Amino acid sequence: MAREILPNVVWRQNNALIGRASELDRLVGVLDAAAAGQAGAAVIGGDAGIGKTRLVTELVSRARAQGFAVLIGQCAELGDSLPYLPLADALRVVGDDPSAGPDLVEAIQAWPMLLRLVPGSSVGSGPESGSGLTQQQLFGSTLGFLAELSETRPVLFVLEDLHWADTATRDLLVFLSRMLQRERVCLVGTYRTDDLHRRHPLRPLLAELQRLPSVTAVRLDPLGTDEMSDYLVALGGADAKMIGDIIERAEGNPFYAEELLAAEGLPYGLASLLLARVERLSDPAQQLLRAAAVAGRRMDHDLLSKVSGLEDGELEETMREIVSRGLLLPDGDYGYAFRHALLQEAVYTDLLPGERTRLHGQFARLLGGSPAELAYHHLAGHDLPGALAASVEAGRRAETMGAPVEAHGHYDQALALWHRVPDAERVAGIDRVRLAVLSAAAAHESGDTHRAVHQVRELLTTEEPTAGIWERLAYYLIDADDEAGAIEAAKTAVHLASQRSVGLASERSVGAASARDHADRDLATHGDHDAGRILARALATYARALLWSYRHDEVKELAGRALQVARAAGVPDAESSALITLATVADIDGEVGQAKELLALASGISSGDLSIDLRAIFHHARVHYEHGDLAAAADIADRGVKLAHETGLSWSTYGTDLRFLRLLIHYVAGEWEQASAVAAEFAVRVSRLPEAVLSGYALFVEVASGDATVEERMAWLKHFWHDGFVVYVVRGLAAEHALWNGDVRSAVQHIEAVLEVLGPSEAAVIRIAATGLWALAELGESRPAQADDLLRRARVAATTGPGSAPRGDLGPEGKAWLARAEAEWHRVQGTATPATWRAVVDAFDFGFVYEVARSRWRLAEALLASGSREEALKEWEQAVVTAEALGAAPLRRALAELGRRARFSPPPSPSSTSPSSAKSSSASSSPADSFASSPDESALATLTNREQEVLALVATGLSNREIAERLFIAQKTVSVHVSNILAKLGVSSRTQAAAYAHQEGLASERPGS
């Protein structure tokens, strides 16, 4: 419509890009890198009117010329009321743009979660799930959509005016900036620097983004005098004195300068400057423009027509006048947009209070759009009942769109209006308790667990404390790590729910209506009329709260009761949760078969909650993995990974848990190429705890393979050593890395730190104790008491479970690590025998390919010490073949050193003898290279000059950090040099390398030695 009635109206605009060549070059660099397969992002900041949009327009033009698929989304000044607005805007424009290409339209159609954002889409909300889970689905869908689209052509996704971005959009931008790595995708965002006050929510996001190596920050400064002069001349300015005056007043701002030139005068203040052109309009045009300002930056033609009250002919003439002066521009086929957001702000601010209220009221009565917009107009128009009803509906809509922060904001606004609206429950269509619980749930799903706890506790003081409210409090307290509080709240919930169930049974005999009333009130938080539902959930939550407490012995009975009630009442989520808890208890008690059966039942239930479904599948796979059934574990984990991918939940809690479990299965089974591929998806440069946990698991395969990424990954993870789980995963593997590199004392420090955060009954203690005993054996110092303590810890963890009952069957991996701890203790004492290490090899032979080879290394040593050379050679050769096949460089070097000392000949190529799943022998060196003769002058000759410098400093006892400072290079670079030196010299530790340097007189020849 807008295009049809204004075919000949042209507003003169400057198309030349002046004074931004360097900034454009930087952006083109990001664009070109994306086209080459290196995803990147750029954030462009500058004051309003400085030229951000013009610069992006030029970039978009170049991208389209290079064949990019271009998506452009605009944020609006509506706060958090419209989640994912720029994404929805971009998808909407694609649907309306015939030039977008069928591949782009088809790509969107393939992702139902994205179609929900498109206005007019017939796609429903899908299975019920919390908004936090839906957000994870939407994030995953957006990532998948961009990744799949980029396989056919590169993608440029522009998000304009991020200073107005809603919380969900900001979170999505961070997520995409971190997760997009090798996809051909370029993200570009613009924001106003003059709008970023000290507490603006975009500030921390920009700080986080700019720490990422894939993000380029571009700041647009004011144009210089010469550039401003060129710009004004290009706009048609011819009077030198006027141009000089405008340059002085505009202070380098192109938009300001353009407005000053168009106003044909020099009004003071930007608002008066912008309004000067408005005041030259006719009265009907000014009235129409004021109505448009209330609608926002963009407005629909038909809606504006209804609000204005003008007839079609009069409306067209009035709109033609406005557009001809460049105040509004056609936007798509059916609407208009203010030429600049500053202009809309100026017109809106100039409205009289009564005029503003009246126009907002008109829009609210006529608007058929989103509830969030309705709530905005109702509130601004002082229609509190309308604002209450629209806020509740906006919260519900935000939940279905996966925007928990926005949902929480809408629900909180409704709660704030509740006592100001007569008959609020009728108006809102929901009671206050249910509304408050929804608000708390949204807060919890957005990660603000403490806010959720606060809201539920407030309900307990203002409303009747029902079982449902207490159950929600317990649930949130578990996630807030308040074990005591969670147990007490869950206990209260069970007590009240049990009373209600008994009460309903007796009341039904007196009067059905009365019983129904009681049930409605007690079950308000669940929206049903069956007291068994809330009792089932309360029991399941109570069992979960007690699972790892000193009252663990009570869990089995509670979870069993929860299961019975859940099945009787038909509550699949509580049934699945109870089954998972019962399976965990059975696993701890050593009843592995029962645990597998229970988890098979749980993972077969469609609970209506995808988070619980994925949790069940994860634990089902985990139990099989921990008890050595790797094939079954892989199948189950693959099913979970597939479900997470299909539902957009690959980056949810259990989506990521399933992926790192899949990495461990690959790692244990000797499928290191696949394990490395999964590890490569886990970000190295992390800044949030969930990312750090995921990143830590990549170290399993990276440390074992001697990957150069290890040092960098550990440097980033060091910032998260305050978290117990990160300490366990990362520092435990850091100890192994230190041992492979001859830094024994650092390894001991890592082990001591890990043991401080692990409980005595945690099975993880066993592996850590075994690694600690390896370190003590290498230390060369007599520490019998420390060795005895480590072995004691391993034995306690192997036999002690939570509660009073002893731990059941450890499973093959746990038993193997205990055998390793026993063998390493004997190595510390000097009493290790071949039988000791043969037991370790046999224990790991359930399928742990790498650990079998590592144990054969020690077995070969023990056999040599006992004089069994032929047997030692056999074990050594098998270990070498596996190490080569896997690409386990540190183990390969250790075996090479043992082979030289024993004068073993290199084994045959592993190409025909390695497991089919293991990495082929196309590693960095051949077997013959790896097992060359002992170091001599020829070995020294293979070192570069820089490596000889590093070796000389290693011989003096300097650490990598000290060497980096001495040579003015990065510590990571030193680490790489040291790894290369060890490989070239064929030694397994820094100590051996240092001894060689002294033997060759290298150390004395270097300064500082």
Buried (B, 14 or more C-beta within 10 A) or exposed (E): BBEEBBEEBEEEEBEEBBBBEEBBEBBBEBBBBBBEEBBBBBBBBBBBBBBBBBBBBBBBEBBEEBEBBBBBBBBBBBBBBBBBBBBBBBBBBBBEBEEBBEEBBEBBBEBBBBBBBBEEBEBEBBBEBBBBBBBBBBBBBBBBBBBBBBEBBBBBBBBBBBBBBBBBBBBBBBBBBBBBBEBBBBBBBBBBBEBBEEEBBBEEBBEBBEEBEBBBEBEBEBBEEEBBBBBBBEBEBEEEEBBBEBBEBBEBBBBBBBBBBBBEEEBEEBBEBBBBBBEBBEEBBBBBBBBBBBBBBBBBBEBBBBBBEBEEEEBBBBBBBBBBBBBBBBBBEBBBBBBBBBBBBBBBEBBEEEBBBBBBBBBBBBBEBBBBBBBBBBBBBEBBBBBBBBBBBBBBBBBBBBBBBBBBBBBBBBBEBBEEBEEBEEBBEBBBBBBBBBBBBBBBBBBBBEBBBBBBBEBBEEBEBBBBBBBBBBBBBBEBEBBEBBBBBBBBBBBBBBBBBEBBEEBEEEEEEEBBEBBEBBBBBBEBEBBBBBBBBBBBBBBBBBBBBEBBBBBBEBBBBBBBBBBEBEBBBBBBBBBBBBBBBBBBBBBBEBBBBBBBBBBEBEBBBBBBBBBBBBBBBBBBBBBBBBEBBBEBBBBBBEBBBEBBBBBBBBBBBBBBBBBBBBBBBBBBBBBBEBBBBBBBBBBEBEBBBBBBBBBBBBBBBBBBBBBBBBBBBEEBBEBEBBBBBBBBBBBBBBBBBBBBEBBBBBBBBBBEBBEEBBBBBBBBBBBBBBBBBBBEEEBEEBBEBBBEBBBBBBEBBBBEBEBBBBBBBBBBBBBBBBBBBBBBBEEBBBEBBBBBBEBBBBBBBBBBBBBBBBBBBBBBEBEBBEBBBBBBBBBBBBBBBBBBBBBBBBBBBBBBEBEBEBBEBBEEBBBEBBBEBEBEBEBEBBBBEEBEEEBBEBBEEBBBBBBBBBBBEBBBEBBBEBBEBEBBBBBBBBBBBBBBBBBBBBBBBBBBBBEBEBBEEBEEB
